[in-house]
Amino acid sequence: MERLDVLTAIAAPLAEASIDTDIIFPARFLLLLDREGLGRHLFHERRRMRAPGSEPFVLDRPPYDRARILVAGPAFGTGSSREQAVWALADFGIRCVIAPSFGEIFFANCFRNGVLPVVLEPADHARVLAEAEVARPVTVDLPAQRIRLADGAAIPFDIEPHRKRALIE
């Protein structure tokens, strides 16, 4: 697992509430045994089965196709306990997911797989989401437990010390 300390990147906005693990990584791909390449199945229905003429999914549009941070809506990663949802995010290149709340098992799986889940209060989440929507880089500083915005604002977040240490080391 690659260490994570300070990450500055474009953040992709995905503000929809209650995105479950089946939306993140559909069940039909659970038979795939290798973690490498799972990112191509990330949000499969949203990315590959969209209506003709509709706008591409956020992770398929520049500059978000290079996003390393995802700003999600509340209750992100609810549903089944499939760890492959986190594997697919990581394989795609996402190292941090910022949301007002997470599914409990998904949240724990993130730490086990090198992805930092950050829980923010709604007002702070809205500020980060606004930055993502205009494609401004966001800095997640894990050692300082702060998210820095382009205007210099710093938003604190909490993380358990042992989880922080595991991601940094």
SULTA-V861692 format. One record per pair of residues at least 12 apart in sequence whose ideal C-beta (glycine too) atoms are under 10 Angstrom apart, sorted by the first residue. I is the first residue (numbers start at 1). J is the second residue. Records with the same first field share a line. If there is no record, write none. Layout:
I->J ; J
This chain:
1->90 ; 112 ; 113 ; 114 ; 115 ; 166 ; 167 ; 169
2->90 ; 95 ; 114 ; 167
3->114 ; 142 ; 166 ; 167 ; 168 ; 169
4->95 ; 96 ; 114 ; 115 ; 116 ; 140 ; 142 ; 143 ; 164 ; 166 ; 167 ; 168 ; 169
5->140 ; 141 ; 142 ; 143 ; 144 ; 164 ; 167 ; 168 ; 169
6->139 ; 140 ; 141 ; 142 ; 143 ; 144 ; 146 ; 148 ; 168
7->68 ; 69 ; 95 ; 96 ; 116 ; 137 ; 138 ; 139 ; 140 ; 141 ; 142 ; 147
8->68 ; 69 ; 137 ; 138 ; 139 ; 140 ; 141 ; 148
9->63 ; 66 ; 67 ; 68 ; 69 ; 93 ; 94 ; 95 ; 96 ; 137 ; 138 ; 139 ; 140
10->62 ; 63 ; 64 ; 65 ; 66 ; 67 ; 68 ; 69 ; 131 ; 132 ; 135 ; 136 ; 137 ; 138
11->64 ; 67 ; 68 ; 69 ; 70 ; 71 ; 94 ; 96 ; 97 ; 98 ; 128 ; 129 ; 131 ; 132 ; 133 ; 135 ; 136 ; 137 ; 138 ; 139 ; 140 ; 147
12->57 ; 58 ; 59 ; 61 ; 63 ; 64 ; 65 ; 66 ; 67 ; 68 ; 69 ; 70 ; 71 ; 72 ; 94 ; 97 ; 132 ; 133 ; 135
13->58 ; 64 ; 67 ; 70 ; 71 ; 72 ; 73 ; 128 ; 129 ; 130 ; 131 ; 132 ; 133 ; 134 ; 135
14->43 ; 46 ; 57 ; 58 ; 59 ; 64 ; 67 ; 70 ; 71 ; 72 ; 73 ; 76 ; 97 ; 99 ; 129 ; 132
15->58 ; 71 ; 72 ; 73 ; 74 ; 99 ; 100 ; 125 ; 126 ; 129 ; 132 ; 133
16->46 ; 72 ; 73 ; 74 ; 75 ; 76
17->72 ; 73 ; 74 ; 75 ; 76 ; 78 ; 99 ; 100 ; 101
18->73 ; 74 ; 75 ; 76 ; 77 ; 78 ; 79 ; 101 ; 103
19->43 ; 46 ; 70 ; 72 ; 73 ; 74 ; 75 ; 76 ; 77 ; 78 ; 79 ; 85 ; 99 ; 103 ; 106
20->75 ; 76 ; 77 ; 78 ; 79 ; 80 ; 82 ; 85 ; 103 ; 106
21->76 ; 77 ; 78 ; 79 ; 80 ; 81 ; 82 ; 83 ; 84 ; 85 ; 86 ; 88 ; 103 ; 105 ; 106 ; 109
22->44 ; 45 ; 78 ; 79 ; 80 ; 82 ; 85
23->42 ; 43 ; 44 ; 45 ; 46 ; 76 ; 77 ; 78 ; 79 ; 85
24->41 ; 42 ; 43 ; 44 ; 46 ; 70 ; 72 ; 76 ; 77 ; 79 ; 82 ; 84 ; 85 ; 86 ; 88 ; 89 ; 97 ; 106
25->38 ; 39 ; 41 ; 42 ; 43 ; 44 ; 80 ; 82 ; 83 ; 84 ; 85 ; 86 ; 87 ; 88 ; 89
26->41 ; 42 ; 43 ; 44 ; 45 ; 82 ; 84 ; 85 ; 88
27->80 ; 82 ; 84
28->41 ; 44
29->41 ; 42 ; 44 ; 82 ; 84 ; 88
30->80 ; 82 ; 84
32->84 ; 87 ; 88
34->87 ; 91
35->83 ; 84 ; 86 ; 87 ; 88 ; 90 ; 91 ; 113
36->87 ; 91
37->87 ; 88 ; 91
38->84 ; 85 ; 86 ; 87 ; 88 ; 89 ; 90 ; 91 ; 92
39->59 ; 87 ; 88 ; 89 ; 90 ; 91 ; 92 ; 93 ; 94
40->88 ; 91 ; 92
41->84 ; 87 ; 88 ; 91 ; 92
42->57 ; 59 ; 84 ; 85 ; 87 ; 88 ; 89 ; 90 ; 91 ; 92 ; 93 ; 94
43->57 ; 58 ; 59 ; 60 ; 85 ; 88 ; 89 ; 92
44->57 ; 88
45->57
46->58 ; 59 ; 60
47->59 ; 60
48->60
58->70 ; 71 ; 132 ; 133
59->92 ; 93 ; 94
61->135
62->135
63->135 ; 137
64->132 ; 135
65->92 ; 93
66->93
67->92 ; 93 ; 94 ; 95 ; 96 ; 132 ; 135 ; 138
68->92 ; 93 ; 94 ; 95 ; 96 ; 137 ; 138 ; 140
69->93 ; 94 ; 95 ; 96 ; 97 ; 98 ; 116 ; 118 ; 128 ; 131 ; 132 ; 137 ; 138 ; 139 ; 140 ; 147
70->89 ; 92 ; 94 ; 95 ; 96 ; 97 ; 98 ; 99 ; 115 ; 117 ; 132
71->96 ; 97 ; 98 ; 99 ; 118 ; 120 ; 125 ; 126 ; 128 ; 129 ; 130 ; 131 ; 132 ; 133 ; 138 ; 147
72->97 ; 98 ; 99 ; 100 ; 101 ; 102 ; 117 ; 125 ; 129
73->99 ; 100 ; 101 ; 125 ; 129
74->99 ; 100 ; 101 ; 102 ; 119 ; 122 ; 125
75->99 ; 100 ; 101 ; 102 ; 103 ; 106
76->97 ; 98 ; 99 ; 100 ; 101 ; 102 ; 103 ; 106 ; 107 ; 117 ; 119
77->89 ; 97 ; 99 ; 101 ; 102 ; 103 ; 104 ; 105 ; 106 ; 107 ; 109 ; 110 ; 117
78->101 ; 102 ; 103 ; 104 ; 105 ; 106
79->103 ; 105 ; 106
80->103 ; 105 ; 106
81->103 ; 104 ; 105 ; 106 ; 108 ; 109
82->105 ; 106 ; 109
83->105 ; 106 ; 108 ; 109 ; 110 ; 112 ; 113
84->109 ; 113
85->103 ; 105 ; 106 ; 109 ; 110 ; 113
86->105 ; 106 ; 107 ; 108 ; 109 ; 110 ; 111 ; 112 ; 113 ; 114 ; 115 ; 117
87->109 ; 113 ; 115
89->106 ; 109 ; 110 ; 113 ; 114 ; 115
90->110 ; 113 ; 114 ; 115
91->113
94->110 ; 115 ; 116
95->110 ; 114 ; 115 ; 116 ; 140 ; 142 ; 167
96->110 ; 115 ; 116 ; 117 ; 118 ; 138 ; 140 ; 142 ; 147 ; 167
97->110 ; 115 ; 116 ; 117 ; 118 ; 119
98->116 ; 117 ; 118 ; 119 ; 120 ; 124 ; 125 ; 128 ; 129 ; 132 ; 138 ; 140 ; 147 ; 155 ; 157
99->117 ; 118 ; 119 ; 120 ; 125 ; 128 ; 129
100->119 ; 120 ; 121 ; 122 ; 123 ; 124 ; 125 ; 126 ; 129
101->117 ; 119 ; 120 ; 122 ; 125
102->117 ; 118 ; 119
103->117
107->119 ; 163
108->163
110->163 ; 167
111->159 ; 160 ; 162 ; 163 ; 164 ; 166 ; 167
112->163 ; 166
114->166 ; 167
115->167
116->140 ; 142 ; 157 ; 159 ; 163 ; 164 ; 167
117->157 ; 159 ; 163
118->140 ; 142 ; 145 ; 147 ; 155 ; 157 ; 158 ; 159
119->157 ; 158 ; 159
120->147 ; 155 ; 156 ; 157 ; 158
121->155 ; 157
123->155
124->147 ; 153 ; 155 ; 156 ; 157
125->147 ; 155
127->147 ; 149 ; 151 ; 153 ; 155
128->140 ; 147 ; 149 ; 153 ; 155
130->149
131->147 ; 149 ; 150 ; 151 ; 153
134->150
136->149 ; 150 ; 151
137->149 ; 150
138->150 ; 155
139->154
140->155 ; 157
141->154 ; 157
142->157 ; 159 ; 163 ; 164 ; 165 ; 167 ; 168
143->164 ; 167 ; 168
144->156 ; 157
145->157 ; 158 ; 159 ; 164
